């Protein structure tokens, strides 16, 4: 399993789409760091650094997640490498876990690269440690969103044995389109009167609540565990059940 993940990660890392989006994000980080660090905009350098970096890395789930998701899942079915692996005795369950873990590890690698640029810029422009740590926090706080988006979208890949629908779901989630739909639904008269807020059970709502300093620690922990169970563990189990009884197309 380790060799399978390692070999496929090398393949994904060489994908042009991933390289291009990584370079774009690095360019955004460099631009944000230079603008904040050189004092082009008057004010607190530390505050500007963390603020501009937050804006730059906000695109990470979209720019990084899409090429990773496509490379790991869409290409797997297109090239029939998944079918070949199963034909050689690799279990379907292990394959699901391997691909999911692989996608998460690739994002970690890219985020480490982004972190190095953020730290480097903070050191070059003598930004206070608070500005640097706040910027790093903004970057890594997007990671749980990506994990949940991957898990939910992955289910549709194994249902259809193609990456298109799964990719569409991922784009809708990472672009916050689902949040816009929920906001529109909340405007309906019979929904507007509900005491229960639908946002509390969405991926974004749960993870935002997990990070909210206004909530008690136990509530933040509860939201984190709930998000893990509902949007990671359950989708993985669903994907395993679906794929186990799915006849593969060769």
Secondary structure by P-SEA (a helix, b strand, c coil): caaaaaaaaaaaaacaaaaaaaaaaaaaaaaaaaaaaaccccccaaaaaaaaaaaaacccccccaaaaaaaacaaaaaaaaaaaaaaacccaaaaaaaaaaaaaaaaaaaaaaaaaaaaaaaaaacccaaaaaaaaaaaaaaaaaaaaaaaaaaaaaaacccaaaaaaaaaaaaaaaaaaaaaaaaacccccccccccccccaaaaaaaaacccccaaaaaaaaaaaaaaccaaaaaaaaaaaaaccccc
